């Protein structure tokens, strides 16, 4: 352990290795099992513990932790009390994320991690819908994709230019198209088409993707790019966080996040590269609160904190819509 890779282990104080024989000194206090597991175990072991402790996941491993066929990623399968199998997949570009239920079944039918590694856990969109995001790290430009599910429509993948057009209309947040009801398929007249609850998105080479149906006239294929949809939903609210330091714990509170959503909290300690992730869950009004134990970090160090609920944004290099970043000095 050193200054560049300092881990947030409670009950230890970090010392400069140049001026101290030992870089870690234990202090008295309760030991957080999650911190110990996440510091000493694999990312998948850490994720498994977090899922059980924070989200009530149940199940036992049914295979050893294994390498994916690309020999870069790792995975492990689990079986719950109802004999349903779920999985955790890890890749250095995505971290560890769980996949379960109908979305996992759909993902498996598309080729598992060859379709893309999960970049999020399954996210609650509203009272009936779920979404999970993926990225094909092995392909040029690392294309991203999403699999959406409702009990009425089933699970369907959206990707490529059709996904970009879908997101530009508001997608599953507040867009007019609703959820996908079919997978993307060939269009008899040429190009590709994907059908949604209230319309369709068509992609044609040389023209691009455009919306068909809804309550406005159908855009016919032609030599020019179709006009934009007259239905322009407002952009989603920018999520916002506040961070306070209370007795060795950073208390992170958030507003304007998706309701009942999985929240990813990012903490950068001291300098870029020392990045840590934590999971929280918003309630129905889009707010959340989460504590991060920083009692083992040296006084005076700065921690930058931000959070996301998995919404996409082309304005950020990560591809996600992040909250404001809050710096706080310990």
C-alpha positions as CSV (number, residue, x, y, z in Angstrom):
1,X,0.0,0.0,0.0
2,X,1.4,3.4,-0.9
3,X,0.4,7.0,-1.6
4,X,-0.7,6.3,-5.1
5,X,-2.9,3.3,-4.3
6,X,-4.0,4.1,-0.8
7,X,-7.2,2.2,0.1
8,X,-10.0,3.5,2.3
9,X,-9.5,0.9,5.1
10,X,-11.3,1.9,8.3
11,X,-9.2,1.7,11.6
12,X,-5.9,2.5,9.9
13,X,-4.0,5.7,9.5
14,X,-1.9,6.3,6.4
15,X,1.7,7.6,6.9
16,X,4.1,8.8,4.2
17,X,6.3,5.7,3.5
18,X,9.4,8.0,3.0
19,X,9.1,9.3,6.6
20,X,7.7,6.2,8.3
21,X,8.7,2.6,8.5
22,X,5.1,1.4,8.3
23,X,2.6,3.0,5.9
24,X,-0.4,1.7,8.0
25,X,-1.0,2.0,11.7
26,X,-4.0,0.3,13.3
27,X,-6.2,2.4,15.5
28,X,-8.9,1.3,17.9
29,X,-12.5,1.0,16.8
30,X,-15.1,-1.3,15.1
31,X,-14.0,-3.1,12.0
32,X,-16.3,-2.8,9.0
33,X,-16.5,-6.3,7.4
34,X,-17.3,-4.8,4.0
35,X,-14.1,-2.7,4.0
36,X,-12.1,-5.7,5.0
37,X,-13.6,-7.9,2.2
38,X,-13.3,-5.2,-0.4
39,X,-9.7,-4.5,0.5
40,X,-8.5,-8.1,0.7
41,X,-10.8,-9.9,-1.7
42,X,-11.5,-9.8,-5.4
43,X,-13.8,-7.2,-6.9
44,X,-16.4,-9.9,-7.5
45,X,-16.2,-11.0,-3.8
46,X,-16.6,-7.3,-2.8
47,X,-19.6,-6.9,-5.0
48,X,-21.3,-10.1,-3.8
49,X,-21.0,-8.9,-0.2
50,X,-22.4,-5.5,-1.1
51,X,-25.3,-7.0,-2.9
52,X,-26.2,-9.2,0.1
53,X,-25.7,-6.5,2.7
54,X,-27.3,-3.5,0.9
55,X,-29.8,-4.9,-1.5
56,X,-30.8,-8.2,0.1
57,X,-29.5,-10.5,-2.7
58,X,-29.5,-14.1,-1.6
59,X,-27.6,-17.1,-3.1
60,X,-24.5,-19.1,-3.0
61,X,-21.8,-19.6,-5.6
62,X,-22.3,-22.5,-7.9
63,X,-19.0,-22.2,-9.8
64,X,-15.5,-20.8,-8.8
65,X,-14.7,-17.3,-9.9
66,X,-13.5,-17.8,-13.5
67,X,-11.9,-16.0,-16.5
68,X,-14.1,-15.0,-19.4
69,X,-13.2,-16.3,-22.8
70,X,-11.3,-13.1,-23.6
71,X,-9.1,-13.8,-20.6
72,X,-9.5,-10.2,-19.4
73,X,-12.8,-10.3,-17.5
74,X,-13.9,-12.4,-14.6
75,X,-17.3,-13.9,-13.6
76,X,-19.1,-16.1,-11.1
77,X,-22.6,-17.6,-11.1
78,X,-24.9,-17.8,-8.1
79,X,-28.2,-19.6,-7.3
80,X,-30.8,-18.1,-5.0
81,X,-33.3,-19.9,-2.8
82,X,-35.8,-20.2,-5.7
83,X,-33.1,-21.9,-7.8
84,X,-32.8,-18.8,-10.0
85,X,-29.3,-18.3,-11.3
86,X,-27.7,-14.9,-11.4
87,X,-24.2,-13.6,-12.1
88,X,-21.5,-11.0,-11.3
89,X,-19.3,-10.0,-14.2
90,X,-16.1,-7.9,-13.9
91,X,-13.9,-6.1,-16.4
92,X,-11.2,-3.5,-15.6
93,X,-13.0,-1.0,-17.8
94,X,-16.5,-1.5,-16.1
95,X,-16.0,-2.8,-12.6
96,X,-18.1,-5.5,-11.1
97,X,-21.9,-5.6,-11.8
98,X,-24.7,-8.1,-11.3
99,X,-27.0,-9.5,-14.0
100,X,-30.2,-11.4,-13.2
101,X,-33.7,-12.3,-14.4
102,X,-35.1,-11.7,-17.8
103,X,-32.4,-9.1,-18.7
104,X,-29.7,-11.8,-17.9
105,X,-31.6,-14.3,-20.1
106,X,-31.7,-11.8,-23.0
107,X,-28.0,-10.9,-22.5
108,X,-27.1,-14.6,-22.6
109,X,-29.0,-15.1,-25.8
110,X,-27.0,-12.2,-27.4
111,X,-23.6,-13.8,-26.5
112,X,-22.9,-12.8,-22.9
113,X,-19.8,-10.5,-22.6
114,X,-19.3,-10.8,-26.4
115,X,-22.4,-8.6,-26.6
116,X,-20.9,-6.3,-24.0
117,X,-19.9,-6.2,-20.3
118,X,-22.4,-4.7,-17.9
119,X,-21.5,-1.2,-16.9
120,X,-24.3,-1.0,-14.3
121,X,-26.5,-3.2,-12.1
122,X,-30.1,-3.6,-13.2
123,X,-31.8,-0.2,-12.7
124,X,-35.4,0.5,-11.7
125,X,-36.8,3.0,-14.2
126,X,-40.4,3.2,-12.9
127,X,-43.1,1.0,-11.3
128,X,-42.9,-1.5,-14.2
129,X,-39.6,-1.1,-16.1
130,X,-36.0,-2.0,-15.7
131,X,-32.9,-1.2,-17.7
132,X,-29.2,-2.3,-17.7
133,X,-26.4,-0.8,-19.7
134,X,-23.5,-2.6,-21.4
135,X,-20.4,-1.8,-23.4
136,X,-18.5,-3.9,-26.0
137,X,-15.0,-3.2,-24.8
138,X,-13.5,-5.5,-27.4
139,X,-14.9,-3.6,-30.4
140,X,-13.6,-0.4,-32.0
141,X,-15.0,2.7,-30.3
142,X,-16.4,0.4,-27.5
143,X,-20.1,0.7,-28.6
144,X,-22.6,0.8,-25.8
145,X,-26.1,-0.8,-25.5
146,X,-29.0,-1.2,-23.2
147,X,-31.4,-4.0,-22.4
148,X,-34.9,-2.8,-21.3
149,X,-37.6,-5.0,-19.7
150,X,-41.2,-4.7,-18.5
151,X,-43.6,-7.5,-17.8
152,X,-45.8,-6.4,-20.7
153,X,-43.0,-6.1,-23.3
154,X,-40.3,-8.5,-22.3
155,X,-36.6,-7.8,-22.5
156,X,-35.2,-6.2,-25.7
157,X,-31.8,-4.8,-26.6
158,X,-31.3,-1.3,-28.1
159,X,-28.0,-0.3,-29.6
160,X,-26.2,1.7,-32.3
161,X,-27.7,4.7,-34.0
162,X,-31.2,3.5,-33.0
163,X,-30.1,3.8,-29.3
164,X,-28.7,7.3,-29.9
165,X,-32.0,8.4,-31.5
166,X,-34.0,6.7,-28.8
167,X,-32.1,8.6,-26.1
168,X,-32.4,11.9,-28.0
169,X,-36.2,11.6,-27.7
170,X,-36.1,11.0,-24.0
171,X,-35.8,7.2,-24.1
172,X,-37.2,5.5,-21.1
173,X,-37.1,8.6,-18.9
174,X,-39.9,10.7,-20.4
175,X,-39.8,10.0,-24.1
176,X,-42.9,9.5,-26.2
177,X,-41.9,6.1,-27.7
178,X,-42.1,4.1,-24.5
179,X,-40.4,0.7,-24.1
180,X,-39.1,-1.5,-27.0
181,X,-41.5,-4.3,-28.0
182,X,-39.3,-5.9,-30.6
183,X,-35.6,-6.4,-31.2
184,X,-33.9,-4.5,-34.0
185,X,-34.5,-6.2,-37.3
186,X,-34.1,-5.9,-41.0
187,X,-36.6,-3.6,-42.8
188,X,-38.1,-5.0,-46.1
189,X,-37.6,-1.6,-47.8
190,X,-34.0,-1.5,-46.7
191,X,-32.2,-0.5,-43.5
192,X,-33.2,-1.6,-40.0
193,X,-36.2,-1.0,-37.7
194,X,-37.0,-1.3,-34.1
195,X,-40.6,-1.0,-32.8
196,X,-41.6,0.6,-29.5
197,X,-44.9,0.8,-27.6
198,X,-45.8,4.1,-29.4
199,X,-43.9,4.2,-32.6
200,X,-40.7,2.9,-34.3
201,X,-37.2,4.0,-35.1
202,X,-35.9,3.4,-38.6
203,X,-32.3,3.5,-39.7
204,X,-31.3,3.8,-43.3
205,X,-27.7,3.9,-44.7
206,X,-26.9,7.5,-45.8
207,X,-29.9,8.9,-44.0
208,X,-29.4,7.8,-40.4
209,X,-32.0,7.1,-37.7
210,X,-35.4,8.8,-37.5
211,X,-38.7,8.3,-35.7
212,X,-41.8,7.0,-37.4
213,X,-45.4,7.0,-36.0
214,X,-46.4,8.8,-32.8
215,X,-49.0,11.5,-33.3
216,X,-47.2,13.3,-36.1
217,X,-46.9,12.4,-39.8
218,X,-44.6,9.6,-40.7
219,X,-41.2,10.7,-42.1
220,X,-40.8,9.0,-45.4
221,X,-37.3,7.7,-46.4
222,X,-35.6,10.1,-48.7
223,X,-32.2,11.5,-49.8
224,X,-32.1,14.0,-46.9
225,X,-32.1,13.5,-43.2
226,X,-35.7,13.6,-41.9
227,X,-36.8,16.6,-39.9
228,X,-36.6,16.4,-36.1
229,X,-39.6,15.1,-34.1
230,X,-41.9,17.8,-33.0
231,X,-42.1,16.0,-29.6
232,X,-39.1,17.4,-27.8
233,X,-39.2,16.3,-24.1
234,X,-37.4,18.5,-21.6
235,X,-34.0,17.4,-20.5
236,X,-33.8,15.5,-17.2
237,X,-33.1,17.4,-14.1
238,X,-29.4,17.6,-13.2
239,X,-28.8,15.4,-10.2
240,X,-27.3,17.2,-7.2
241,X,-25.4,16.1,-4.2
242,X,-24.2,17.6,-0.9
243,X,-21.3,16.2,1.2
244,X,-20.6,16.8,4.9
245,X,-17.9,15.3,7.2
246,X,-19.4,14.0,10.4
247,X,-17.0,12.3,12.9
248,X,-14.9,10.5,10.3
249,X,-17.7,9.7,7.9
250,X,-18.6,11.5,4.7
251,X,-22.4,11.9,4.5
252,X,-23.5,12.1,0.9
253,X,-27.0,13.2,0.2
254,X,-28.6,13.5,-3.3
255,X,-31.6,15.1,-5.0
256,X,-33.1,14.9,-8.5
257,X,-32.0,11.3,-9.1
258,X,-34.2,8.7,-10.8
259,X,-36.6,7.2,-8.2
260,X,-35.9,3.7,-6.8
261,X,-32.6,3.7,-8.7
262,X,-29.2,2.2,-8.1
263,X,-26.8,5.1,-7.4
264,X,-23.1,4.9,-8.1
265,X,-21.0,7.2,-5.9
266,X,-17.5,8.1,-7.1
267,X,-14.9,9.3,-4.6
268,X,-11.4,10.4,-5.8
269,X,-9.0,10.6,-2.9
270,X,-6.0,13.0,-3.0
271,X,-5.3,12.8,-6.7
272,X,-6.8,11.4,-10.0
273,X,-6.4,7.7,-10.2
274,X,-7.2,7.0,-6.5
275,X,-10.9,6.3,-7.4
276,X,-13.4,4.4,-5.3
277,X,-17.0,3.4,-6.0
278,X,-19.9,3.0,-3.6
279,X,-23.5,1.9,-4.1
280,X,-26.6,3.5,-2.8
281,X,-30.3,3.5,-3.7
282,X,-32.7,6.4,-4.2
283,X,-36.2,6.4,-2.8
284,X,-39.4,7.4,-4.6
285,X,-38.7,11.1,-4.5
286,X,-35.3,10.7,-6.2
287,X,-33.3,11.4,-3.1
288,X,-30.7,9.3,-1.3
289,X,-28.3,9.3,1.7
290,X,-25.1,7.3,2.1
291,X,-22.2,7.3,4.5
292,X,-18.6,6.6,3.6
293,X,-16.1,5.8,6.4
294,X,-13.0,7.9,6.0
295,X,-11.7,7.6,9.5
296,X,-8.6,5.8,8.2
297,X,-7.5,8.6,5.9
298,X,-4.9,11.3,7.0
299,X,-6.2,14.7,8.0
300,X,-6.0,17.4,5.3
301,X,-6.5,15.1,2.4
302,X,-9.1,16.2,-0.2
303,X,-11.8,13.9,-1.5
304,X,-13.8,14.7,-4.6
305,X,-17.3,13.1,-4.6
306,X,-19.9,12.8,-7.4
307,X,-22.8,10.4,-8.2
308,X,-24.9,9.1,-11.1
309,X,-28.0,7.0,-11.5
310,X,-26.9,5.6,-14.8
311,X,-28.6,8.2,-17.1
312,X,-26.6,8.7,-20.3
313,X,-25.0,11.9,-21.3
314,X,-22.8,12.6,-24.4
315,X,-21.3,15.6,-22.6
316,X,-19.3,13.4,-20.2
317,X,-16.4,11.2,-21.2
318,X,-17.8,8.4,-19.1
319,X,-21.1,8.5,-21.1
320,X,-23.1,9.0,-18.0
321,X,-24.9,12.1,-16.5
322,X,-23.1,12.9,-13.2
323,X,-24.1,15.2,-10.4
324,X,-22.0,18.2,-9.4
325,X,-18.6,17.3,-8.0
326,X,-18.1,18.3,-4.3
327,X,-14.5,18.6,-2.9
328,X,-14.2,18.2,0.8
329,X,-11.1,18.4,3.0
330,X,-10.8,15.9,5.8
